[in-house]
Amino acid sequence: MQSKKQILLPKFQKIFEQIGENIKLARKRRKLTTILVAERAGIDRSTLYHIEKGNPAFSILEL
């Protein structure tokens, strides 16, 4: 069975990117590594990377 590709409006894509950038900046201000933040959040480092990039396939609701 093929999965449907999600249609994401540009407005919402921008919001995901802004949230991801805010998370990344907060992490860097505190001088924390992606590995440490991912461990504390209980997620994989690659998942944190995708969240920081604003990838809508990795929503915070899945965490």
N, C-alpha and C positions, 0 to 999 in steps of 0.2 A: 504494500500500500504506500503510495506516495504522500509525502507530507506537503501541506499547503505552505506556500511562501507568504509570510505576513506582509501586509501592506502597512507601512508606517508613514504617516504624514510628516512632512519636513519640520513642522512645528514641534512635534513630539520627539523627533530625532534630535533636534537642538536641545530639548530639555534633558534627554538622556546624556548627551555630551556634556552639558553644563554640570549635571550631578556628578558624573564621572570625574570631571576636572576638579570639582570641589573636593571630592574624596581624595584625589591624588595630591592636591595642594595641602590639605590638612595632614595627610600622611607625611609629606616632605617637611612641613613646618615643624612637626614633632620629631623629625629625623628618624623615622621608622622605615624599615625595609619592607618590601612587599611580602617577603617570607614571614616576617613577624606579624604583620597585620593579618595575613591570610590564616596563620595559625590561631591567632586570637579570635578571629571571626569564625573559625571552623570550616573554612573553605579552601579549595586548592588555589595555589598562586596564580595559575593560568586563569581561573575564574575571576580573581581580583583584577588581573590585567584587562580582561574583557569589560568588566564593569567600569574601570577607569577610562577605557576607550569609548564608552558610551554605547557598547553593543547591546541592542535591545533584546537579543536572544538570551541574555543573562540578566534577568530582572532580579531585583532585590526580593521580590515575593518568592522566588525559588529557593532563597537561602533559608 
